[in-house]
Amino acid sequence: MNLRFISKPLALLAALASWPGAQAQSPAQASSAPASSPAEFRSSFEGYQPYTEEKIINWKEANDRVGRIGGWRAYAKEAQRPSGASAPPEAKPADPHAGHSKPPQAKP
């Protein structure tokens, strides 16, 4: 019988068994650990809101409504506004390039 194939796994098993963390705690050590309180149960459905269908309106009415409130630009401004902010966005400077300067030209 060839013992070379058996001796290496047995040596590895013996080394793992002597590892300090691999040994089980004795009952005296286990009871000395403080007992922790069980975790509080919290359902994953706690804030669930079921789907509700919105009232469907005629497409012509929807287009007219969008036109009355300012078209796509009104929706774009609404999307740029931070959530919860009701104030209009700040005014931009008249010249957006006012702070820029031309780099110095190298003399030939």
WOHU-V689315 format. One record per residue. N is the residue number from 0. RES is the residue in one letter. PHI is phi in whole degrees, 0 to 359 (none if undefined). OMEGA is omega in radians with two decimals (999 if undefined). NEAR is the number of other ideal C-beta (glycine too) atoms within 10 Angstrom. Layout:
{{N,RES,PHI,OMEGA,NEAR} {N,RES,PHI,OMEGA,NEAR}}
This chain:
{{0,M,none,-3.10,4} {1,N,270,-3.08,6} {2,L,275,-3.11,8} {3,R,298,-3.13,6} {4,F,285,-3.13,8} {5,I,268,-3.01,10} {6,S,291,-3.13,10} {7,K,293,3.09,10} {8,P,297,3.12,9} {9,L,292,3.10,10} {10,A,294,3.11,10} {11,L,294,3.12,10} {12,L,297,3.11,10} {13,A,295,3.13,9} {14,A,293,3.12,10} {15,L,292,-3.14,9} {16,A,292,-3.13,9} {17,S,274,3.12,9} {18,W,296,-3.05,8} {19,P,299,-3.10,5} {20,G,283,-3.07,4} {21,A,277,-3.10,9} {22,Q,276,-3.14,9} {23,A,286,3.10,7} {24,Q,284,3.06,10} {25,S,283,3.14,9} {26,P,301,3.13,8} {27,A,292,3.13,7} {28,Q,290,-3.11,9} {29,A,293,-3.11,9} {30,S,283,-3.13,9} {31,S,282,3.11,9} {32,A,288,-3.13,8} {33,P,293,3.14,4} {34,A,281,3.14,6} {35,S,267,3.13,6} {36,S,285,-3.13,5} {37,P,295,3.14,6} {38,A,294,-3.14,6} {39,E,286,-3.12,5} {40,F,284,3.09,5} {41,R,223,-3.08,6} {42,S,289,3.09,7} {43,S,283,3.11,6} {44,F,263,-3.03,5} {45,E,302,-3.10,6} {46,G,256,-3.06,6} {47,Y,294,3.04,7} {48,Q,240,-3.10,5} {49,P,293,3.13,4} {50,Y,293,3.05,4} {51,T,234,-3.13,5} {52,E,284,3.09,5} {53,E,273,3.12,5} {54,K,291,3.14,4} {55,I,271,3.12,7} {56,I,247,3.13,10} {57,N,298,-3.07,8} {58,W,295,3.10,8} {59,K,293,3.08,8} {60,E,297,3.13,9} {61,A,296,3.11,11} {62,N,295,3.12,11} {63,D,296,3.13,11} {64,R,297,3.12,10} {65,V,297,3.10,13} {66,G,296,3.13,10} {67,R,293,-3.08,9} {68,I,274,3.06,10} {69,G,120,3.08,12} {70,G,71,-3.06,11} {71,W,294,-3.13,8} {72,R,295,3.12,9} {73,A,296,3.11,13} {74,Y,292,3.12,12} {75,A,295,3.10,10} {76,K,295,3.13,12} {77,E,297,-3.12,10} {78,A,289,-3.13,7} {79,Q,281,-3.12,8} {80,R,289,3.08,12} {81,P,300,-3.11,7} {82,S,297,3.12,4} {83,G,86,-3.13,5} {84,A,271,3.12,8} {85,S,253,3.14,5} {86,A,282,3.10,7} {87,P,292,3.14,8} {88,P,298,-3.11,10} {89,E,295,3.12,5} {90,A,289,3.14,6} {91,K,269,3.09,7} {92,P,297,-3.09,8} {93,A,298,-3.13,6} {94,D,249,-3.10,8} {95,P,291,-3.13,8} {96,H,258,-3.07,7} {97,A,298,-3.10,8} {98,G,276,-3.11,7} {99,H,273,3.03,8} {100,S,228,-3.12,7} {101,K,281,3.11,5} {102,P,293,-3.13,6} {103,P,295,3.13,6} {104,Q,276,3.09,6} {105,A,283,-3.14,5} {106,K,276,-3.13,4} {107,P,285,999,3}}
